[in-house]
Amino acid sequence: MDDLSFEDFEIEYKYLKAIIEGGLGKKPQNVLIYATSNRRHLIREKFSDKREILDDLHANDTVQEKLSLVARFGVTIYYGAPEKKEFQEIVKVLAERCGVDMEKEELLAEANKWELSHGGLSGRTASQFITHLLGKDEKGE
């Protein structure tokens, strides 16, 4: 599953928890679930939820139920935003792997312009920049 997340009104995550952890039925041996998410917290939370929790007799149970989906995945890898130097290093490595033929100074200058208008410093932005350059080369620009 790619880009797994749930809005606060969606309760389907409860069914997914049962599938991952198992229930009364036997879990198939030939099924493995991999999931990615662009969110650190899979279920959307709002400040207004805090007011609802104040009215909840078992507030801790409610919070734990929402957090328990994440606990069912064996590994959580968090990628924070890289620093400028790390971003530039990612760009250089990706450019080398993909055979981008450009002077280092020009490559980094163009990458810096790209990240300013395409979402900021991230590995994804660096990858999209290299894809953009490769597309330009194919078109002969």
matplotlib code that plots the C-alpha trace (Angstrom):
import matplotlib.pyplot as plt

x = [0.0, 1.4, 0.7, -1.5, -3.4, -6.9, -9.0, -10.4, -13.9, -12.6, -12.7, -11.4, -8.1, -9.8, -10.3, -6.7, -5.5, -7.4, -6.0, -2.4, -2.5, -5.0, -8.3, -10.4, -9.6, -6.1, -3.7, -2.6, 1.0, 1.5, 0.5, 2.9, 1.8, 4.1, 2.8, 4.2, 2.8, 3.6, 2.3, 4.1, 0.7, -1.5, -4.8, -5.5, -6.0, -7.3, -7.1, -10.9, -10.3, -8.9, -12.2, -14.0, -11.5, -12.3, -15.9, -14.7, -14.8, -12.0, -9.9, -6.7, -8.4, -9.5, -6.0, -4.4, -6.8, -5.8, -2.1, -2.3, -2.3, 1.2, 2.3, 1.3, 4.0, 7.3, 9.5, 9.0, 11.5, 11.3, 13.0, 13.2, 14.0, 17.7, 19.9, 21.0, 24.3, 22.6, 20.1, 22.9, 24.7, 21.5, 21.3, 24.9, 24.6, 21.3, 22.8, 25.8, 23.7, 21.4, 24.3, 23.4, 26.2, 26.3, 29.0, 28.6, 28.2, 25.5, 23.8, 23.6, 22.5, 19.7, 18.8, 18.6, 16.2, 14.1, 13.7, 12.5, 9.6, 8.9, 8.3, 11.6, 14.5, 13.6, 14.9, 11.7, 12.4, 15.9, 14.6, 12.0, 14.7, 16.9, 13.8, 13.1, 16.7, 16.5, 13.2, 14.8, 17.7, 15.3, 13.5, 16.8, 16.3]
y = [0.0, 3.4, 6.6, 5.0, 7.5, 8.0, 11.1, 11.5, 10.3, 7.2, 4.1, 1.6, 1.5, -0.7, -3.4, -3.1, -3.6, -6.9, -8.0, -7.2, -8.6, -11.3, -12.1, -15.2, -16.3, -17.7, -15.3, -16.5, -17.5, -16.1, -12.5, -9.8, -6.1, -3.3, 0.2, 3.7, 7.0, 10.6, 11.3, 10.5, 10.0, 7.8, 9.1, 12.8, 14.6, 18.1, 20.4, 20.1, 16.4, 17.5, 19.0, 15.7, 13.8, 16.0, 14.6, 11.0, 8.9, 6.7, 9.2, 7.2, 4.2, 6.5, 7.8, 4.4, 2.9, 5.5, 5.0, 1.2, 0.9, 2.2, -0.3, -3.2, -2.3, -3.8, -0.9, 2.8, 4.9, 8.7, 10.9, 14.4, 17.3, 17.3, 20.3, 22.3, 20.4, 17.0, 18.0, 19.0, 15.7, 13.8, 15.7, 14.9, 11.2, 10.9, 12.9, 10.5, 7.4, 8.6, 9.8, 13.5, 15.3, 18.8, 20.8, 20.5, 24.2, 24.5, 21.3, 22.6, 26.1, 24.6, 22.2, 25.2, 27.0, 23.9, 23.2, 26.8, 26.4, 22.7, 21.9, 22.7, 20.5, 16.8, 13.6, 13.6, 17.1, 16.1, 13.0, 15.0, 17.6, 14.8, 13.3, 16.8, 17.1, 13.6, 14.6, 17.8, 15.7, 13.3, 16.2, 17.8, 21.0]
z = [0.0, -1.0, 0.9, 3.6, 5.7, 7.1, 7.7, 11.2, 10.1, 8.4, 10.5, 8.0, 9.9, 12.5, 9.8, 8.6, 12.2, 12.4, 9.1, 10.1, 13.6, 13.0, 14.6, 14.9, 11.3, 10.5, 8.9, 5.4, 5.2, 1.7, 2.5, 3.5, 3.8, 3.1, 3.5, 3.0, 4.2, 3.7, 7.2, 10.4, 12.1, 9.9, 11.3, 10.9, 14.2, 14.8, 17.8, 18.0, 18.8, 22.1, 23.1, 22.3, 24.4, 27.4, 27.1, 26.6, 29.8, 28.5, 26.6, 26.8, 25.2, 22.3, 21.8, 22.0, 19.5, 16.9, 17.6, 17.6, 13.8, 13.6, 16.3, 14.0, 11.4, 12.4, 11.1, 11.1, 9.2, 9.5, 6.9, 8.0, 5.7, 4.8, 5.3, 2.2, 2.0, 2.4, -0.4, -2.7, -2.0, -2.8, -6.1, -7.0, -6.2, -8.2, -11.1, -11.2, -11.0, -13.8, -16.0, -16.0, -17.7, -16.2, -14.4, -10.6, -10.0, -12.7, -11.4, -7.8, -8.9, -11.0, -8.1, -5.7, -8.1, -8.5, -4.8, -4.2, -6.5, -6.1, -2.4, -0.6, 0.5, 0.3, -1.3, -3.4, -4.7, -5.6, -7.4, -9.3, -10.3, -11.8, -13.6, -15.0, -16.3, -17.9, -19.5, -20.9, -22.3, -24.1, -25.7, -26.7, -24.8]

ax = plt.figure().add_subplot(projection="3d")
ax.plot(x, y, z, "-o")
ax.set_aspect("equal")
plt.show()
